């Protein structure tokens, strides 16, 4: 019931879902991220999902993680990690930044880790990254 959004999604005879993927050497299509969640930092595109996966690998005390690009004068967008610790876990933001370097290329590493108590979520439980970007838009300014 949104003619503008419908027109935007159906262009040139194709449905544009907004998903970003890649084919591996075996021809299998892998979901990488949503196009709107790709972080554009220093002239590079970084999948937020890749950063989030690396955070979980680097720090077992993380219950939930979300990576977004926040406005930054030098990088355009600075990769920023938001995490919710597991109950009883204490997360050292600086140590997490160091640990995640073992799992990502340098340009994909977050510039900051921000510990939060909860994420803004939709009714279906999906993290509202647009809301995180809005709330923390001035973080690097």
C-alpha positions, 0 to 999 in steps of 0.5 A, spaced: 500 500 500 505 504 498 506 505 491 512 509 491 516 503 495 513 498 490 515 502 484 522 503 487 522 495 488 520 493 481 524 496 476 526 494 469 522 487 470 526 485 476 524 485 484 530 489 488 530 486 495 535 490 497 539 484 499 547 484 498 550 477 496 556 473 493 557 467 489 562 462 492 567 458 488 561 452 488 556 457 485 552 458 492 549 464 493 551 467 500 547 473 503 552 478 506 547 484 508 542 489 507 544 494 502 542 499 507 546 496 512 552 496 508 557 501 511 561 506 507 568 508 510 574 511 507 572 509 500 570 502 502 564 498 503 563 494 509 558 489 510 555 490 517 554 483 518 561 481 517 563 486 523 558 483 527 560 476 526 567 478 528 565 481 534 562 474 536 568 471 535 572 476 538 568 476 545 564 470 548 561 475 553 557 478 547 549 477 547 547 481 542 551 486 537 550 491 531 554 494 527 553 501 523 556 507 520 556 513 524 558 520 521 565 522 521 569 527 518 575 523 516 572 516 514 565 519 511 562 513 516 566 510 522 564 503 523 561 503 530 559 497 534 554 496 539 554 490 544 549 488 549 553 483 554 551 476 556 548 476 563 554 477 568 559 479 563 563 485 563 565 487 556 572 492 556 571 496 550 578 497 548 580 490 549 574 488 544 577 493 539 584 489 540 581 482 539 576 484 533 583 485 529 584 478 529 578 477 525 577 483 520 582 486 515 584 493 518 579 497 514 573 493 517 575 494 524 570 498 528 573 505 531 569 504 537 565 499 541 559 502 545 556 497 550 548 498 551 543 495 555 538 494 550 537 495 542 531 499 539 527 493 535 521 492 531 515 488 533 518 482 530 525 483 534 529 486 529 534 491 531 533 498 528 539 500 526 536 506 523 534 508 530 541 507 532 544 511 527 539 517 529 541 516 536 548 516 536 549 521 530 553 526 533 558 521 537 564 522 533 563 530 532 
